[in-house]
Amino acid sequence: MQVVVFKIGKEEYGVDIQRVQEIVLDQKRTKLPNFAEYMEGVINLRGIIIPVLNLAIKFNLVAGEDAKSTRLIVLNLEDDKKIAIIADEVTEVLTITEQEIENIDNFTQTTNKHCISGIAKLKDKLVILLEVGSIVDAEELPKIDLELLESKTAK
């Protein structure tokens, strides 16, 4: 499996490259009212409105300081939905074997456990593998869709 590896603070995360549509420079976001705190707002990417998530807030992490390396990773969800996640830095693309992936069920009871598909044990580091389809709480996506639909019909 190939994964795009990125940093949030000092931690390294990975997402399946097949779910990555593209990686873009950070850009201005439009805040939407009454959304979860980790929902940073939306961006207009070539005419497509995409919700932006701040995983540092969702996972209770300290984000990095260097805004020059900040990127948005645009991910494809089910039903042609898209989200973007904020990465302090995108570092590499790795090929990871099944033998290098440790199941997390054995040692964690966190509330965000459903977002993590495993941990890649590499010779010089650990990479937390994210389950793209579970990053957004299921109840948040319908709210996003409703808000975007209302904004389109208001024009």
N, CA, C and O of each residue as an XYZ file, in Angstrom:
620
protein
N       0.851     -1.174      0.000
C       0.000      0.000      0.000
C       0.896      1.235      0.000
O       1.903      1.284      0.706
N       0.519      2.227     -0.796
C       1.256      3.485     -0.805
C       0.489      4.520      0.006
O      -0.732      4.634     -0.099
N       1.228      5.269      0.816
C       0.599      6.293      1.643
C       1.324      7.625      1.472
O       2.541      7.677      1.295
N       0.543      8.691      1.529
C       1.094     10.043      1.585
C       1.330     10.338      3.059
O       0.407     10.259      3.870
N       2.562     10.677      3.401
C       2.930     10.936      4.794
C       3.003     12.448      5.004
O       3.560     13.185      4.191
N       2.422     12.884      6.123
C       2.413     14.309      6.443
C       2.546     14.486      7.939
O       2.325     13.555      8.714
N       2.913     15.701      8.335
C       3.101     16.001      9.751
C       2.006     16.922     10.259
O       1.548     17.834      9.569
N       1.607     16.650     11.484
C       0.800     17.576     12.278
C       1.593     17.737     13.565
O       1.690     16.803     14.362
N       2.155     18.913     13.767
C       3.084     19.085     14.877
C       4.291     18.190     14.649
O       4.911     18.232     13.586
N       4.622     17.381     15.648
C       5.782     16.493     15.529
C       5.399     15.080     15.111
O       6.275     14.248     14.873
N       4.109     14.802     15.019
C       3.648     13.449     14.680
C       3.504     13.283     13.178
O       3.176     14.229     12.463
N       3.757     12.060     12.707
C       3.606     11.762     11.287
C       2.384     10.880     11.072
O       2.163      9.902     11.787
N       1.603     11.250     10.076
C       0.382     10.539      9.721
C       0.467     10.123      8.265
O       1.238     10.687      7.487
N      -0.333      9.131      7.906
C      -0.377      8.699      6.521
C      -1.802      8.417      6.089
O      -2.630      7.963      6.878
N      -2.075      8.696      4.813
C      -3.366      8.353      4.212
C      -3.090      7.590      2.921
O      -2.104      7.842      2.228
N      -3.973      6.664      2.619
C      -3.852      5.861      1.403
C      -3.805      6.789      0.194
O      -4.687      7.630      0.017
N      -2.789      6.638     -0.628
C      -2.613      7.527     -1.780
C      -3.790      7.444     -2.750
O      -4.059      8.397     -3.481
N      -4.486      6.317     -2.760
C      -5.633      6.175     -3.659
C      -6.793      7.079     -3.261
O      -7.669      7.351     -4.081
N      -6.812      7.550     -2.016
C      -7.865      8.458     -1.558
C      -7.486      9.927     -1.727
O      -8.321     10.810     -1.528
N      -6.230     10.195     -2.093
C      -5.756     11.573     -2.240
C      -6.047     12.061     -3.652
O      -5.573     11.487     -4.632
N      -6.830     13.125     -3.739
C      -7.080     13.730     -5.048
C      -5.908     14.612     -5.445
O      -5.392     14.519     -6.559
N      -5.493     15.473     -4.513
C      -4.367     16.359     -4.785
C      -3.906     17.009     -3.491
O      -4.584     16.951     -2.465
N      -2.739     17.627     -3.566
C      -2.174     18.375     -2.449
C      -1.954     19.796     -2.956
O      -1.295     20.011     -3.972
N      -2.524     20.772     -2.223
C      -2.453     22.164     -2.676
C      -1.884     23.050     -1.571
O      -1.880     22.680     -0.397
N      -1.405     24.221     -1.970
C      -0.952     25.206     -0.996
C      -2.120     25.615     -0.109
O      -3.276     25.609     -0.532
N      -1.795     25.968      1.122
C      -2.830     26.450      2.033
C      -3.452     27.710      1.437
O      -2.780     28.490      0.762
N      -4.732     27.895      1.695
C      -5.419     29.071      1.175
C      -6.476     29.553      2.150
O      -6.832     28.867      3.109
N      -6.964     30.749      1.878
C      -7.965     31.362      2.746
C      -9.209     30.484      2.803
O      -9.681     29.965      1.791
N      -9.717     30.339      4.009
C     -10.920     29.534      4.218
C     -12.070     30.445      4.646
O     -11.862     31.464      5.304
N     -13.277     30.060      4.262
C     -14.480     30.765      4.693
C     -15.084     29.973      5.841
O     -15.443     28.805      5.685
N     -15.194     30.622      7.001
C     -15.747     29.966      8.187
C     -17.248     29.774      8.023
O     -17.941     30.634      7.480
N     -17.739     28.635      8.500
C     -19.175     28.376      8.531
C     -19.617     28.329      9.991
O     -18.934     27.729     10.820
N     -20.741     28.947     10.314
C     -21.183     28.980     11.711
C     -21.741     27.639     12.179
O     -22.250     26.845     11.388
N     -21.632     27.413     13.474
C     -22.259     26.271     14.149
C     -21.765     24.909     13.673
O     -22.536     23.950     13.626
N     -20.492     24.820     13.321
C     -19.892     23.539     12.965
C     -18.955     23.111     14.081
O     -18.602     23.909     14.950
N     -18.558     21.857     14.050
C     -17.594     21.359     15.024
C     -16.344     22.235     14.970
O     -16.000     22.782     13.922
N     -15.678     22.358     16.102
C     -14.513     23.241     16.197
C     -13.420     22.873     15.192
O     -12.712     23.748     14.695
N     -13.285     21.587     14.896
C     -12.226     21.162     13.975
C     -12.567     21.427     12.506
O     -11.719     21.245     11.633
N     -13.800     21.856     12.230
C     -14.178     22.222     10.861
C     -13.734     23.667     10.635
O     -14.386     24.601     11.102
N     -12.637     23.845      9.925
C     -12.021     25.162      9.743
C     -12.777     26.055      8.776
O     -12.524     27.259      8.724
N     -13.689     25.494      8.018
C     -14.415     26.263      7.021
C     -14.393     25.540      5.693
O     -14.243     24.319      5.640
N     -14.545     26.304      4.612
C     -14.548     25.712      3.272
C     -13.617     26.517      2.365
O     -13.334     27.688      2.616
N     -13.151     25.856      1.304
C     -12.372     26.525      0.267
C     -13.079     26.325     -1.067
O     -13.879     25.405     -1.238
N     -12.769     27.197     -1.994
C     -13.261     27.066     -3.360
C     -12.070     26.619     -4.199
O     -11.181     27.415     -4.501
N     -12.059     25.348     -4.570
C     -10.959     24.789     -5.352
C     -11.438     24.558     -6.775
O     -12.098     23.561     -7.070
N     -11.099     25.492     -7.650
C     -11.508     25.435     -9.055
C     -13.010     25.208     -9.204
O     -13.449     24.377     -9.999
N     -13.791     25.962     -8.424
C     -15.241     25.913     -8.534
C     -15.916     24.858     -7.675
O     -17.144     24.778     -7.660
N     -15.151     24.052     -6.964
C     -15.725     23.027     -6.084
C     -15.517     23.476     -4.642
O     -14.397     23.782     -4.234
N     -16.608     23.512     -3.873
C     -16.536     23.900     -2.469
C     -16.163     22.664     -1.653
O     -16.841     21.638     -1.714
N     -15.071     22.778     -0.888
C     -14.542     21.637     -0.138
C     -14.389     22.021      1.329
O     -13.742     23.022      1.636
N     -14.978     21.236      2.251
C     -14.787     21.477      3.683
C     -13.336     21.207      4.082
O     -12.702     20.291      3.559
N     -12.813     22.015      5.014
C     -11.435     21.873      5.483
C     -11.445     21.498      6.962
O     -12.078     22.166      7.780
N     -10.736     20.421      7.291
C     -10.671     19.929      8.662
C      -9.298     20.183      9.251
O      -8.278     20.032      8.579
N      -9.288     20.570     10.516
C      -8.045     20.755     11.249
C      -7.892     19.564     12.188
O      -8.503     19.520     13.256
N      -7.070     18.597     11.780
C      -6.896     17.392     12.588
C      -6.135     17.670     13.871
O      -6.256     16.907     14.830
N      -5.351     18.744     13.915
C      -4.673     19.103     15.159
C      -5.712     19.372     16.246
O      -5.532     18.966     17.395
N      -6.789     20.050     15.887
C      -7.864     20.309     16.852
C      -8.627     19.025     17.142
O      -8.891     18.717     18.305
N      -8.984     18.275     16.115
C      -9.763     17.045     16.305
C      -9.026     16.043     17.188
O      -9.635     15.387     18.033
N      -7.709     15.928     16.988
C      -6.914     14.953     17.733
C      -6.241     15.552     18.967
O      -5.459     14.876     19.636
N      -6.541     16.818     19.272
C      -5.986     17.495     20.444
C      -4.455     17.526     20.406
O      -3.791     17.157     21.374
N      -3.909     17.973     19.271
C      -2.464     18.066     19.071
C      -2.051     19.526     18.961
O      -2.887     20.408     18.761
N      -0.762     19.767     19.093
C      -0.217     21.101     18.865
C       0.261     21.154     17.426
O       1.121     20.372     17.019
N      -0.297     22.075     16.660
C       0.084     22.204     15.250
C       1.433     22.891     15.136
O       1.875     23.581     16.055
N       2.078     22.693     14.002
C       3.365     23.333     13.737
C       3.202     24.822     13.497
O       2.090     25.321     13.324
N       4.318     25.520     13.491
C       4.310     26.979     13.356
C       4.589     27.467     11.938
O       4.143     28.556     11.578
N       5.310     26.702     11.121
C       5.792     27.173      9.820
C       4.686     27.149      8.778
O       4.395     26.101      8.202
N       4.074     28.292      8.536
C       2.955     28.365      7.590
C       3.399     28.162      6.144
O       2.570     27.830      5.297
N       4.683     28.353      5.839
C       5.164     28.203      4.464
C       5.051     26.765      3.970
O       4.862     26.531      2.777
N       5.164     25.812      4.873
C       5.096     24.408      4.458
C       3.695     23.819      4.619
O       3.480     22.654      4.285
N       2.741     24.601      5.124
C       1.378     24.102      5.325
C       0.726     23.783      3.986
O       0.797     24.567      3.039
N       0.097     22.627      3.928
C      -0.582     22.178      2.714
C      -1.984     21.695      3.070
O      -2.271     21.361      4.220
N      -2.841     21.667      2.067
C      -4.163     21.063      2.194
C      -4.141     19.785      1.369
O      -3.818     19.803      0.182
N      -4.487     18.680      2.012
C      -4.566     17.397      1.315
C      -6.035     17.153      1.013
O      -6.840     16.958      1.923
N      -6.379     17.165     -0.265
C      -7.770     16.975     -0.686
C      -8.004     15.476     -0.841
O      -7.318     14.798     -1.606
N      -8.996     14.974     -0.092
C      -9.284     13.540     -0.051
C     -10.643     13.239     -0.659
O     -11.587     14.016     -0.520
N     -10.729     12.116     -1.325
C     -11.996     11.639     -1.879
C     -12.665     10.724     -0.868
O     -12.077      9.741     -0.417
N     -13.903     11.057     -0.517
C     -14.706     10.218      0.365
C     -15.683      9.421     -0.490
O     -15.596      9.423     -1.718
N     -16.603      8.748      0.168
C     -17.642      8.005     -0.549
C     -18.603      8.983     -1.219
O     -18.656     10.154     -0.844
N     -19.353      8.517     -2.192
C     -20.395      9.308     -2.865
C     -19.868     10.612     -3.458
O     -20.571     11.623     -3.442
N     -18.654     10.606     -3.975
C     -18.049     11.778     -4.619
C     -17.900     12.985     -3.700
O     -17.724     14.104     -4.182
N     -17.968     12.782     -2.395
C     -17.724     13.877     -1.455
C     -16.217     14.056     -1.310
O     -15.445     13.114     -1.486
N     -15.814     15.277     -0.987
C     -14.405     15.587     -0.801
C     -14.240     16.384      0.487
O     -15.123     17.144      0.886
N     -13.103     16.196      1.120
C     -12.703     17.025      2.253
C     -11.232     17.363      2.058
O     -10.522     16.693      1.308
N     -10.791     18.401      2.735
C      -9.367     18.721      2.764
C      -8.928     18.713      4.218
O      -9.652     19.176      5.099
N      -7.742     18.186      4.459
C      -7.185     18.223      5.809
C      -5.932     19.090      5.784
O      -5.189     19.114      4.803
N      -5.719     19.798      6.886
C      -4.567     20.686      6.999
C      -3.371     19.871      7.472
O      -3.434     19.190      8.495
N      -2.277     19.948      6.712
C      -1.026     19.285      7.090
C       0.034     20.358      7.297
O       0.199     21.246      6.460
N       0.749     20.275      8.408
C       1.833     21.231      8.634
C       2.901     21.090      7.558
O       3.547     22.064      7.170
N       3.075     19.861      7.085
C       4.077     19.587      6.054
C       3.772     18.224      5.447
O       3.475     17.279      6.178
N       3.841     18.108      4.137
C       3.748     16.807      3.466
C       5.181     16.373      3.219
O       5.959     17.099      2.599
N       5.535     15.171      3.710
C       6.945     14.790      3.708
C       7.338     13.797      2.627
O       8.412     13.924      2.039
N       6.480     12.798      2.348
C       6.897     11.765      1.400
C       5.740     10.847      1.045
O       4.662     10.902      1.638
N       6.000     10.002      0.058
C       5.102      8.901     -0.278
C       5.870      7.622      0.035
O       6.989      7.430     -0.439
N       5.260      6.748      0.838
C       5.906      5.502      1.249
C       5.107      4.302      0.776
O       3.882      4.356      0.666
N       5.816      3.222      0.498
C       5.170      1.936      0.271
C       5.296      1.153      1.571
O       6.399      0.931      2.071
N       4.158      0.738      2.109
C       4.122      0.036      3.393
C       3.502     -1.335      3.176
O       2.464     -1.458      2.525
N       4.139     -2.362      3.721
C       3.612     -3.723      3.599
C       2.661     -4.018      4.752
O       2.692     -3.339      5.779
N       1.824     -5.023      4.582
C       0.893     -5.435      5.644
C       1.648     -5.833      6.914
O       1.161     -5.606      8.021
N       2.828     -6.423      6.757
C       3.622     -6.856      7.914
C       4.121     -5.674      8.745
O       4.422     -5.834      9.928
N       4.211     -4.506      8.143
C       4.687     -3.320      8.858
C       3.567     -2.584      9.590
O       3.828     -1.612     10.300
N       2.330     -3.034      9.426
C       1.188     -2.340     10.030
C       0.732     -3.067     11.288
O       0.427     -4.260     11.257
N       0.690     -2.335     12.386
C       0.241     -2.855     13.678
C      -1.200     -2.412     13.903
O      -1.532     -1.242     13.717
N      -2.047     -3.344     14.301
C      -3.433     -3.031     14.633
C      -3.458     -2.256     15.945
O      -2.738     -2.610     16.879
N      -4.263     -1.220     16.034
C      -4.280     -0.392     17.249
C      -5.269     -0.871     18.302
O      -5.267     -0.352     19.418
N      -6.105     -1.837     17.982
C      -7.107     -2.296     18.946
C      -6.476     -2.797     20.238
O      -7.107     -2.754     21.294
N      -5.257     -3.263     20.162
C      -4.597     -3.852     21.321
C      -4.198     -2.847     22.391
O      -4.062     -3.213     23.559
N      -4.007     -1.585     22.012
C      -3.412     -0.683     22.987
C      -3.977      0.726     23.051
O      -3.316      1.614     23.591
N      -5.143      0.964     22.534
C      -5.695      2.320     22.657
C      -7.201      2.286     22.899
O      -7.911      1.408     22.410
N      -7.656      3.248     23.650
C      -9.089      3.401     23.921
C      -9.530      4.835     23.662
O     -10.474      5.310     24.293
N      -8.868      5.529     22.751
C      -9.187      6.936     22.519
C     -10.503      7.086     21.770
O     -10.971      6.156     21.113
N     -11.083      8.260     21.878
C     -12.348      8.514     21.189
C     -12.164      8.609     19.687
O     -13.118      8.390     18.940
N     -10.969      8.928     19.224
C     -10.712      9.037     17.788
C     -10.127      7.759     17.205
O      -9.606      7.772     16.090
N     -10.206      6.661     17.940
C      -9.625      5.401     17.495
C     -10.192      4.960     16.155
O      -9.479      4.366     15.348
N     -11.465      5.242     15.910
C     -12.089      4.828     14.651
C     -11.457      5.512     13.440
O     -11.603      5.029     12.317
N     -10.759      6.625     13.651
C     -10.093      7.348     12.559
C      -8.765      6.711     12.172
O      -8.212      7.024     11.117
N      -8.250      5.823     13.010
C      -6.924      5.252     12.805
C      -7.055      3.806     12.357
O      -7.677      2.988     13.034
N      -6.459      3.498     11.206
C      -6.537      2.125     10.700
C      -5.374      1.275     11.181
O      -5.444      0.048     11.115
N      -4.311      1.897     11.660
C      -3.157      1.157     12.161
C      -1.964      2.078     12.320
O      -2.044      3.283     12.083
N      -0.849      1.475     12.732
C       0.397      2.217     12.867
C       1.460      1.480     12.070
O       1.692      0.289     12.276
N       2.101      2.197     11.161
C       3.172      1.600     10.361
C       4.461      1.650     11.173
O       4.902      2.716     11.601
N       5.058      0.473     11.378
C       6.318      0.362     12.121
C       7.454      0.311     11.107
O       7.749     -0.741     10.539
N       8.076      1.443     10.892
C       9.191      1.527      9.962
C      10.492      1.528     10.755
O      10.472      1.729     11.969
N      11.617      1.309     10.092
C      12.855      1.141     10.849
C      13.260      2.371     11.647
O      13.884      2.235     12.699
N      12.922      3.571     11.175
C      13.353      4.766     11.890
C      12.220      5.621     12.450
O      12.472      6.677     13.030
N      10.968      5.171     12.282
C       9.849      5.981     12.770
C       8.549      5.182     12.760
O       8.467      4.079     12.220
N       7.542      5.784     13.379
C       6.177      5.263     13.345
C       5.322      6.254     12.567
O       5.480      7.467     12.709
N       4.415      5.733     11.743
C       3.484      6.577     10.995
C       2.073      6.115     11.339
O       1.736      4.947     11.150
N       1.255      7.028     11.840
C      -0.130      6.715     12.193
C      -0.954      6.748     10.911
O      -1.014      7.772     10.230
N      -1.585      5.631     10.587
C      -2.357      5.524      9.350
C      -3.808      5.883      9.621
O      -4.444      5.303     10.501
N      -4.328      6.833      8.869
C      -5.694      7.309      9.074
C      -6.672      6.591      8.158
O      -6.360      6.285      7.007
N      -7.849      6.331      8.685
C      -8.958      5.768      7.911
C      -9.738      6.951      7.350
O     -10.516      7.586      8.062
N      -9.525      7.241      6.081
C     -10.072      8.457      5.466
C     -11.584      8.557      5.631
O     -12.097      9.635      5.930
N     -12.301      7.465      5.444
C     -13.756      7.495      5.528
C     -14.291      7.797      6.912
O     -15.473      8.108      7.061
N     -13.441      7.710      7.936
C     -13.891      7.928      9.316
C     -13.380      9.228      9.927
O     -13.663      9.515     11.090
N     -12.639     10.010      9.165
C     -12.076     11.243      9.721
C     -13.171     12.228     10.107
O     -13.090     12.870     11.154
N     -14.183     12.348      9.274
C     -15.292     13.264      9.556
C     -16.368     12.488     10.288
O     -16.718     11.376      9.892
N     -16.894     13.071     11.356
C     -18.021     12.449     12.035
C     -19.182     12.357     11.063
O     -19.465     13.307     10.332
N     -19.845     11.229     11.055
C     -20.919     10.983     10.091
C     -21.995     12.068     10.132
O     -22.574     12.408      9.101
N     -22.260     12.605     11.309
C     -23.320     13.609     11.399
C     -22.886     14.965     10.849
O     -23.744     15.806     10.582
N     -21.604     15.205     10.673
C     -21.132     16.494     10.172
C     -21.318     16.646      8.670
O     -21.644     17.740      8.209
N     -21.122     15.580      7.885
C     -21.218     15.705      6.430
C     -22.592     16.145      5.948
O     -22.667     17.009      5.075
N     -23.686     15.593      6.475
C     -24.985     16.104      6.028
C     -25.154     17.595      6.320
O     -25.756     18.312      5.521
N     -24.632     18.071      7.449
C     -24.710     19.496      7.767
C     -23.941     20.307      6.740
O     -24.404     21.357      6.294
N     -22.774     19.822      6.369
C     -21.966     20.524      5.373
C     -22.717     20.587      4.060
O     -22.813     21.652      3.450
N     -23.255     19.449      3.616
C     -23.989     19.408      2.353
C     -25.177     20.359      2.380
O     -25.422     21.065      1.402
N     -25.916     20.388      3.478
C     -27.079     21.258      3.596
C     -26.659     22.722      3.513
O     -27.289     23.508      2.806
N     -25.604     23.091      4.226
C     -25.113     24.471      4.209
C     -24.679     24.873      2.802
O     -24.985     25.977      2.353
N     -23.975     23.995      2.111
C     -23.503     24.318      0.764
C     -24.667     24.424     -0.205
O     -24.662     25.284     -1.085
N     -25.663     23.561     -0.056
C     -26.839     23.615     -0.912
C     -27.574     24.939     -0.708
O     -27.997     25.577     -1.672
N     -27.722     25.347      0.557
C     -28.400     26.604      0.850
C     -27.634     27.790      0.270
O     -28.245     28.740     -0.220
N     -26.297     27.745      0.321
C     -25.518     28.866     -0.211
C     -25.616     28.929     -1.732
O     -25.584     30.021     -2.297
N     -25.736     27.789     -2.408
C     -25.881     27.782     -3.870
C     -27.242     28.336     -4.285
O     -27.337     29.088     -5.255
N     -28.304     27.963     -3.548
C     -29.641     28.408     -3.923
C     -29.868     29.874     -3.574
O     -30.771     30.506     -4.123
N     -29.062     30.422     -2.670
C     -29.215     31.827     -2.285
C     -28.653     32.768     -3.339
O     -28.951     33.963     -3.314
N     -27.846     32.257     -4.266
C     -27.222     33.115     -5.292
C     -28.146     33.436     -6.423
O     -27.761     34.144     -7.353
